[in-house]
């Protein structure tokens, strides 16, 4: 009923059903858990405030996510992660959700687990992206192990859309001072440079995300990152030029700025975008 009927979502929210739906997320019945999670997701599309004002809602979502490998149904995990992403559209909720380290940790664990369903990984990545949009959440993501998990996905998972979504999160996390040492620890710059190389056949979206990640690293990092970026192979430079010529307006702007850094050694403040 709530999937395609916006009015019914509001009616359910105003009727006081949200606390009961949240409580049902703790149910041992997968059917009950699935229905509650799906209903909460549908409500979140147009009635975010009633959800966020419901005491215990985020704890209930955390419960589902933290048991993704055991008692929670895959469908409920996916709906719960998607609900977070829907809530994170409102930028005022990003610091609140990002401060729930148990939620962030569980999302990272979902993408780390090799046999997580593809849909669970994609929904977890979207939620992590929404969390990373708030700059002060990025250090926490790094502290909880997001960088290693994300680069592992890039290197090991070639499923359609996964690398695109993963590099989108990487690009956001790169935009903080703590990113440099963590990215270097996991050879992140080398992985990103490989993705840019025209020989790898990366999609346009992957290349744009990669350009954004490298630019953020150069802007926020120090000499170590700059040295690795400057040592890019010609094929990677061609990848940057491809984004500069064929990317979106935002992608072109970032590619121009990154190319200046690579070819001209511009100082950090010369190429902010």
C-alpha positions as a Markdown table, in Angstrom:
| # | Residue | x | y | z |
|---|---|---|---|---|
| 1 | Unk | 0.0 | 0.0 | 0.0 |
| 2 | Unk | 2.8 | 2.5 | 0.9 |
| 3 | Unk | 4.9 | 1.7 | -2.2 |
| 4 | Unk | 3.0 | 3.8 | -4.7 |
| 5 | Unk | 0.6 | 5.8 | -2.5 |
| 6 | Unk | 2.2 | 8.9 | -1.0 |
| 7 | Unk | -1.0 | 9.7 | 0.9 |
| 8 | Unk | -1.1 | 6.3 | 2.6 |
| 9 | Unk | 2.5 | 6.9 | 3.9 |
| 10 | Unk | 1.5 | 10.1 | 5.6 |
| 11 | Unk | -1.6 | 8.4 | 7.1 |
| 12 | Unk | 0.4 | 5.6 | 8.5 |
| 13 | Unk | 3.0 | 8.0 | 9.9 |
| 14 | Unk | 0.3 | 10.2 | 11.5 |
| 15 | Unk | -1.5 | 7.2 | 12.9 |
| 16 | Unk | 1.5 | 6.5 | 15.2 |
| 17 | Unk | 2.5 | 3.3 | 13.5 |
| 18 | Unk | 6.2 | 4.0 | 13.1 |
| 19 | Unk | 7.2 | 3.0 | 16.7 |
| 20 | Unk | 5.4 | -0.4 | 16.1 |
| 21 | Unk | 7.1 | -0.9 | 12.8 |
| 22 | Unk | 10.5 | -0.1 | 14.3 |
| 23 | Unk | 9.8 | -2.6 | 17.1 |
| 24 | Unk | 8.9 | -5.2 | 14.5 |
| 25 | Unk | 12.5 | -5.0 | 13.1 |
| 26 | Unk | 13.5 | -7.0 | 16.1 |
| 27 | Unk | 11.1 | -9.8 | 15.1 |
| 28 | Unk | 12.5 | -13.3 | 14.6 |
| 29 | Unk | 10.0 | -13.7 | 11.8 |
| 30 | Unk | 11.5 | -12.8 | 8.4 |
| 31 | Unk | 8.2 | -12.0 | 6.9 |
| 32 | Unk | 7.3 | -9.6 | 9.7 |
| 33 | Unk | 10.8 | -8.1 | 9.5 |
| 34 | Unk | 10.6 | -7.7 | 5.8 |
| 35 | Unk | 7.2 | -6.1 | 5.8 |
| 36 | Unk | 8.2 | -3.6 | 8.5 |
| 37 | Unk | 11.5 | -2.7 | 6.8 |
| 38 | Unk | 9.8 | -2.2 | 3.5 |
| 39 | Unk | 7.1 | 0.0 | 5.0 |
| 40 | Unk | 9.6 | 2.2 | 6.8 |
| 41 | Unk | 11.5 | 2.6 | 3.5 |
| 42 | Unk | 8.4 | 3.7 | 1.7 |
| 43 | Unk | 7.5 | 6.1 | 4.4 |
| 44 | Unk | 11.0 | 7.6 | 4.3 |
| 45 | Unk | 10.5 | 8.7 | 0.8 |
| 46 | Unk | 8.1 | 11.5 | 1.7 |
| 47 | Unk | 7.9 | 11.6 | 5.5 |
| 48 | Unk | 11.5 | 11.7 | 6.9 |
| 49 | Unk | 10.8 | 13.9 | 9.9 |
| 50 | Unk | 8.4 | 11.4 | 11.6 |
| 51 | Unk | 10.9 | 8.6 | 11.2 |
| 52 | Unk | 13.8 | 10.6 | 12.6 |
| 53 | Unk | 11.8 | 11.8 | 15.6 |
| 54 | Unk | 10.8 | 8.3 | 16.5 |
| 55 | Unk | 12.8 | 7.2 | 19.5 |
| 56 | Unk | 14.7 | 4.0 | 18.9 |
| 57 | Unk | 14.2 | 3.9 | 15.1 |
| 58 | Unk | 18.0 | 4.1 | 14.4 |
| 59 | Unk | 18.7 | 1.5 | 17.0 |
| 60 | Unk | 16.2 | -0.8 | 15.4 |
| 61 | Unk | 17.8 | -0.3 | 11.9 |
| 62 | Unk | 21.2 | -0.9 | 13.5 |
| 63 | Unk | 19.9 | -4.2 | 14.9 |
| 64 | Unk | 18.9 | -5.4 | 11.4 |
| 65 | Unk | 22.1 | -4.3 | 9.9 |
| 66 | Unk | 24.3 | -5.7 | 12.6 |
| 67 | Unk | 22.8 | -9.2 | 12.2 |
| 68 | Unk | 23.1 | -9.1 | 8.4 |
| 69 | Unk | 25.1 | -12.3 | 8.4 |
| 70 | Unk | 22.9 | -14.2 | 10.9 |
| 71 | Unk | 19.3 | -13.6 | 11.9 |
| 72 | Unk | 18.3 | -10.7 | 9.7 |
| 73 | Unk | 16.7 | -11.4 | 6.4 |
| 74 | Unk | 18.5 | -10.1 | 3.3 |
| 75 | Unk | 15.4 | -8.2 | 2.2 |
| 76 | Unk | 15.2 | -6.4 | 5.6 |
| 77 | Unk | 18.9 | -5.5 | 5.5 |
| 78 | Unk | 18.5 | -4.0 | 2.0 |
| 79 | Unk | 15.4 | -2.0 | 3.0 |
| 80 | Unk | 17.0 | -0.8 | 6.2 |
| 81 | Unk | 20.2 | 0.4 | 4.3 |
| 82 | Unk | 18.0 | 2.0 | 1.7 |
| 83 | Unk | 16.0 | 3.7 | 4.4 |
| 84 | Unk | 19.2 | 5.3 | 5.7 |
| 85 | Unk | 20.1 | 6.5 | 2.2 |
| 86 | Unk | 16.6 | 8.0 | 1.9 |
| 87 | Unk | 16.9 | 9.8 | 5.3 |
| 88 | Unk | 20.4 | 11.0 | 4.4 |
| 89 | Unk | 19.0 | 13.0 | 1.5 |
| 90 | Unk | 18.2 | 15.6 | 4.2 |
| 91 | Unk | 21.6 | 17.0 | 5.0 |
| 92 | Unk | 20.5 | 17.9 | 8.6 |
| 93 | Unk | 20.3 | 14.1 | 9.3 |
| 94 | Unk | 23.8 | 13.3 | 8.1 |
| 95 | Unk | 25.7 | 14.2 | 11.3 |
| 96 | Unk | 23.1 | 12.4 | 13.4 |
| 97 | Unk | 23.3 | 9.1 | 11.4 |
| 98 | Unk | 27.0 | 9.4 | 10.9 |
| 99 | Unk | 27.5 | 9.7 | 14.7 |
| 100 | Unk | 25.9 | 6.2 | 15.1 |
| 101 | Unk | 29.1 | 4.2 | 14.9 |
| 102 | Unk | 27.3 | 0.9 | 15.2 |
| 103 | Unk | 25.4 | 1.7 | 12.0 |
| 104 | Unk | 28.5 | 2.8 | 10.1 |
| 105 | Unk | 30.4 | -0.2 | 11.3 |
| 106 | Unk | 27.6 | -2.6 | 10.2 |
| 107 | Unk | 27.4 | -1.0 | 6.7 |
| 108 | Unk | 31.2 | -1.5 | 6.3 |
| 109 | Unk | 30.9 | -5.1 | 7.5 |
| 110 | Unk | 28.2 | -5.7 | 4.8 |
| 111 | Unk | 30.5 | -4.5 | 2.0 |
| 112 | Unk | 33.4 | -6.5 | 3.5 |
| 113 | Unk | 31.6 | -9.8 | 3.5 |
| 114 | Unk | 32.3 | -11.7 | 0.3 |
| 115 | Unk | 29.0 | -13.5 | 0.2 |
| 116 | Unk | 26.8 | -10.5 | 0.9 |
| 117 | Unk | 24.0 | -10.3 | -1.7 |
| 118 | Unk | 24.8 | -7.7 | -4.5 |
| 119 | Unk | 21.7 | -5.7 | -3.6 |
| 120 | Unk | 22.8 | -5.5 | 0.1 |
| 121 | Unk | 26.2 | -4.3 | -1.0 |
| 122 | Unk | 24.8 | -1.6 | -3.3 |
| 123 | Unk | 22.3 | -0.4 | -0.7 |
| 124 | Unk | 25.1 | -0.3 | 2.0 |
| 125 | Unk | 27.3 | 1.7 | -0.4 |
| 126 | Unk | 24.6 | 4.2 | -1.1 |
| 127 | Unk | 24.1 | 4.7 | 2.7 |
| 128 | Unk | 27.9 | 5.1 | 3.2 |
| 129 | Unk | 27.9 | 7.7 | 0.4 |
| 130 | Unk | 25.2 | 9.7 | 2.1 |
| 131 | Unk | 27.1 | 9.5 | 5.4 |
| 132 | Unk | 30.3 | 10.6 | 3.7 |
| 133 | Unk | 28.7 | 13.7 | 2.2 |
| 134 | Unk | 29.0 | 15.3 | 5.7 |
| 135 | Unk | 32.7 | 16.2 | 6.0 |
| 136 | Unk | 33.0 | 15.5 | 9.7 |
| 137 | Unk | 31.8 | 11.9 | 9.2 |
| 138 | Unk | 34.8 | 11.0 | 7.0 |
| 139 | Unk | 37.4 | 10.6 | 9.7 |
| 140 | Unk | 35.0 | 8.2 | 11.5 |
| 141 | Unk | 34.5 | 6.2 | 8.3 |
| 142 | Unk | 38.3 | 5.9 | 8.0 |
| 143 | Unk | 38.7 | 4.9 | 11.7 |
| 144 | Unk | 36.1 | 2.1 | 11.2 |
| 145 | Unk | 38.0 | 0.6 | 8.3 |
| 146 | Unk | 36.0 | 1.9 | 5.3 |
| 147 | Unk | 39.0 | 2.6 | 3.1 |
| 148 | Unk | 40.4 | -0.9 | 3.1 |
| 149 | Unk | 36.9 | -2.4 | 2.5 |
| 150 | Unk | 36.2 | -0.1 | -0.3 |
| 151 | Unk | 39.4 | -0.7 | -2.2 |
| 152 | Unk | 39.0 | -4.4 | -1.7 |
| 153 | Unk | 35.7 | -4.1 | -3.5 |
| 154 | Unk | 37.2 | -2.2 | -6.3 |
| 155 | Unk | 39.9 | -4.8 | -6.8 |
| 156 | Unk | 37.8 | -7.9 | -6.3 |
| 157 | Unk | 34.2 | -7.1 | -7.4 |
| 158 | Unk | 33.5 | -6.5 | -11.0 |
| 159 | Unk | 29.7 | -6.6 | -10.8 |
| 160 | Unk | 27.7 | -4.0 | -12.7 |
| 161 | Unk | 27.3 | -0.8 | -10.7 |
| 162 | Unk | 29.4 | -2.0 | -7.7 |
| 163 | Unk | 32.6 | -0.3 | -8.7 |
| 164 | Unk | 30.7 | 2.9 | -9.7 |
| 165 | Unk | 29.1 | 3.1 | -6.3 |
| 166 | Unk | 32.3 | 2.2 | -4.5 |
| 167 | Unk | 34.4 | 4.9 | -6.2 |
| 168 | Unk | 31.7 | 7.4 | -5.4 |
| 169 | Unk | 32.2 | 6.7 | -1.7 |
| 170 | Unk | 35.9 | 6.7 | -2.1 |
| 171 | Unk | 35.8 | 10.2 | -3.7 |
| 172 | Unk | 33.9 | 11.6 | -0.7 |
| 173 | Unk | 36.1 | 10.0 | 1.9 |
| 174 | Unk | 39.2 | 11.3 | 0.2 |
| 175 | Unk | 38.1 | 14.8 | 1.1 |
| 176 | Unk | 39.6 | 14.9 | 4.6 |
| 177 | Unk | 43.1 | 15.3 | 6.1 |
| 178 | Unk | 43.0 | 11.8 | 7.5 |
| 179 | Unk | 42.6 | 10.2 | 4.1 |
| 180 | Unk | 46.2 | 10.5 | 2.8 |
| 181 | Unk | 47.9 | 8.0 | 5.2 |
| 182 | Unk | 45.0 | 5.5 | 4.9 |
| 183 | Unk | 44.9 | 5.7 | 1.1 |
| 184 | Unk | 48.6 | 5.2 | 0.9 |
| 185 | Unk | 48.4 | 2.3 | 3.3 |
| 186 | Unk | 46.1 | 0.4 | 0.9 |
| 187 | Unk | 47.9 | 1.6 | -2.3 |
| 188 | Unk | 44.8 | 3.6 | -3.0 |
| 189 | Unk | 46.4 | 6.1 | -5.3 |
| 190 | Unk | 47.8 | 3.3 | -7.5 |
| 191 | Unk | 44.4 | 1.6 | -7.6 |
| 192 | Unk | 42.7 | 4.9 | -8.6 |
| 193 | Unk | 45.4 | 5.6 | -11.3 |
| 194 | Unk | 44.8 | 2.1 | -12.7 |
| 195 | Unk | 41.1 | 2.8 | -13.0 |
| 196 | Unk | 41.8 | 6.0 | -14.9 |
| 197 | Unk | 44.1 | 4.2 | -17.4 |
| 198 | Unk | 42.2 | 4.1 | -20.7 |
| 199 | Unk | 43.4 | 0.5 | -21.1 |
| 200 | Unk | 41.2 | -0.7 | -18.2 |
| 201 | Unk | 37.9 | 0.1 | -19.9 |
| 202 | Unk | 36.4 | 1.9 | -16.8 |
| 203 | Unk | 33.0 | 3.5 | -17.3 |
| 204 | Unk | 32.7 | 7.2 | -17.6 |
| 205 | Unk | 31.2 | 7.3 | -14.1 |
| 206 | Unk | 34.1 | 5.4 | -12.6 |
| 207 | Unk | 36.5 | 7.8 | -14.2 |
| 208 | Unk | 34.7 | 10.8 | -13.0 |
| 209 | Unk | 34.6 | 9.4 | -9.5 |
| 210 | Unk | 38.3 | 8.6 | -9.7 |
| 211 | Unk | 39.2 | 12.1 | -10.8 |
| 212 | Unk | 37.2 | 13.5 | -7.9 |
| 213 | Unk | 39.0 | 11.2 | -5.5 |
| 214 | Unk | 42.4 | 12.1 | -6.7 |
| 215 | Unk | 41.6 | 15.8 | -6.7 |
| 216 | Unk | 40.3 | 15.6 | -3.1 |
| 217 | Unk | 43.5 | 13.6 | -2.1 |
| 218 | Unk | 45.7 | 16.3 | -3.6 |
| 219 | Unk | 43.7 | 19.1 | -2.0 |
| 220 | Unk | 43.6 | 17.5 | 1.5 |
| 221 | Unk | 46.8 | 15.5 | 1.5 |
| 222 | Unk | 50.5 | 16.2 | 1.5 |
| 223 | Unk | 53.6 | 15.4 | -0.5 |
| 224 | Unk | 53.2 | 11.6 | -0.6 |
| 225 | Unk | 50.0 | 11.8 | -2.5 |
| 226 | Unk | 51.2 | 14.5 | -4.8 |
| 227 | Unk | 54.3 | 12.5 | -5.7 |
| 228 | Unk | 52.2 | 9.4 | -6.5 |
| 229 | Unk | 49.7 | 11.4 | -8.6 |
| 230 | Unk | 52.5 | 13.1 | -10.5 |
| 231 | Unk | 54.0 | 9.7 | -11.4 |
| 232 | Unk | 50.9 | 8.6 | -13.3 |
| 233 | Unk | 51.3 | 6.6 | -16.4 |
| 234 | Unk | 50.4 | 8.3 | -19.7 |
| 235 | Unk | 47.3 | 6.1 | -20.0 |
| 236 | Unk | 46.0 | 7.5 | -16.8 |
| 237 | Unk | 46.6 | 11.1 | -17.9 |
| 238 | Unk | 44.7 | 10.2 | -21.1 |
| 239 | Unk | 41.8 | 9.1 | -18.8 |
| 240 | Unk | 41.8 | 12.5 | -17.1 |
| 241 | Unk | 41.7 | 14.2 | -20.5 |
| 242 | Unk | 38.8 | 12.0 | -21.5 |
| 243 | Unk | 36.8 | 13.2 | -18.5 |
| 244 | Unk | 37.8 | 16.8 | -19.3 |
| 245 | Unk | 36.5 | 16.4 | -22.8 |
| 246 | Unk | 33.5 | 14.1 | -22.4 |
| 247 | Unk | 32.5 | 14.2 | -18.7 |
| 248 | Unk | 29.7 | 16.1 | -17.0 |
| 249 | Unk | 30.2 | 19.8 | -16.2 |
| 250 | Unk | 31.3 | 19.0 | -12.7 |
| 251 | Unk | 33.5 | 16.2 | -13.9 |
| 252 | Unk | 35.2 | 18.4 | -16.5 |
| 253 | Unk | 35.9 | 21.1 | -13.9 |
| 254 | Unk | 37.6 | 18.5 | -11.6 |
| 255 | Unk | 39.5 | 17.0 | -14.5 |
| 256 | Unk | 40.9 | 20.4 | -15.5 |
| 257 | Unk | 42.0 | 21.0 | -11.9 |
| 258 | Unk | 43.6 | 17.6 | -11.5 |
| 259 | Unk | 45.4 | 18.0 | -14.8 |
| 260 | Unk | 46.9 | 21.3 | -13.6 |
| 261 | Unk | 48.2 | 19.5 | -10.5 |
| 262 | Unk | 49.7 | 16.7 | -12.5 |
| 263 | Unk | 51.2 | 18.7 | -15.3 |
| 264 | Unk | 52.0 | 22.0 | -13.7 |
| 265 | Unk | 52.5 | 21.3 | -10.0 |
| 266 | Unk | 49.9 | 23.9 | -9.0 |
| 267 | Unk | 49.6 | 24.6 | -5.3 |
| 268 | Unk | 46.6 | 23.2 | -3.4 |
| 269 | Unk | 44.8 | 26.5 | -3.3 |
| 270 | Unk | 45.1 | 27.0 | -7.1 |
| 271 | Unk | 42.8 | 24.2 | -8.1 |
| 272 | Unk | 39.9 | 24.0 | -5.6 |
| 273 | Unk | 36.6 | 23.3 | -7.4 |
